[in-house]
Amino acid sequence: MGPIYPILAILLLAGTCASLQADEVKVAVAANFTVAMKEIAAGFEQATGHTTRISFGSTGKLYAQIRNGAPFGVFLAADQARPRRLVEAGQASGRFTYAVGKLVLWSADPALIDGEGRVLARADFRRLAIANPRTAPYGAAALEVMKALAVDERVRPRLVRGDNIVQTYQFVATRNAELGFVARAQIALRPGGSSWEVPQSLYTPIRQDAVLLERAASDPAALALIDYLEGSEARAIVERYGYGLE
Amino acid sequence: MALDLGPLWLTLKLATVTTLVLLVVGTPIAWWLSQTRSRLKQVVATLVALPLVLPPTVLGFYLLLLLGPAGPVGQLTQTLGLGTLPFTFAGLVVGSAVYSLPFLVQPVHNAFESIGARPLEVAATLRASPLVSFFTVALPLALPGLLSGAILSFAHTMGEFGVILMIGGNIPGETKVLSIAIYDHVESLEWNQAHWLAGAMVLFSFLVVLAVNLLGQRMRRIGHG
């Protein structure tokens, strides 16, 4: 039993040193939040001196990676379900809603979409792009909207599914799909094309939750980022990109 | 647990059609490469080999732009009344053929080169036209190369992922192939289904590579014997 204590002490010491020096936080970010997060990260780095390393992907993919030991400190999901499951599994804590996503129907063609979204009922298009509803919350919300408008049967054969909301945007931007459901944040600062802001009554609010992951529970950079996300500077950026706040 | 086998059949169909297309398109390229003294030879050989080193994202990105409504190929297909190719089975065949081109051309090219000039010269002295000697002398002698090229193209298309992810649009029955279905299952936490499909894929790939190795061994033995 004796010799184990010195080893433990060394390990503990090494661990403390590592956490004192760690000023980089690895962040897993849902694809829809890509552009806003870059701006927030720049502000965060300037304000705190910490650095960030950001991985973007669909919420489903990032979740699977985190469950399997991906070295992230903070997870910004596009839904509430996955952060909640991480908390329940003891792999995360401190869940809060950092943004409420808004869905828009968007086309690169300035004449295609009117302010009421009637184009959905006409269904005179070849391809409508949505994010994969099984993995991306914006895709699930898009399905809800089409069901609420009772156009889902008519539109279903024309659906193409992007791996995440960024790819969905890319399908529409390259005009390979005439229109698609994307995040308002993606077109908020880029004028052009035509769009319809889907009324909130047609889909469950896309509350996007963030959590502090277990491996970074005492990491100062990760804790600072959580603080920063809840602060007024980050919230102003979130709002400017067309998200709602809670 | 219902395991959807649709993606499996779609993948087999894609691999079969792509391999047939490549045999028709790739064999003449391989033949030309083996016969030509043109200065363009190395340029063409390099172009054929490019998909080996380019990431699928580069191929997928350019295919999306080229085949899309604003791209040159997309405008051509639209003029011909074919619509645009992304998100269709035909589009996947085009993408897979580009992606697997070196896997067919290189073994076939090697096979043609290893025949040497002699058999074709003999055929010419017997008054066989170039076309006749291609079909009756060169092709039969290059059969092992054609076979391993076809098997490799087939297997490579079975395992294709990145290009299809970028131009497929994940449409069941049309573009949702096996690798995409596995990815989908993994991402939606249906790891049980993912295991079944992924396990089948490992077994299949093992058998294909084993077949190629055995074939190669047999050919060498025949060659030495």
Interface residues (C-beta under 8 A of the other chain):
Chain A: S58 G60 K61 Y63 A64 R126 R127 A129 N132 R134 T135 L159 V160 R161 G162 D163 Q167 Q170 F171 T174 R175 N176 A177
Chain B: L64 L65 L67 G68 P69 A70 G83 T84 P86 F87 L165 M166 G169 N170 I171 D184 V186 E187 S188 L189
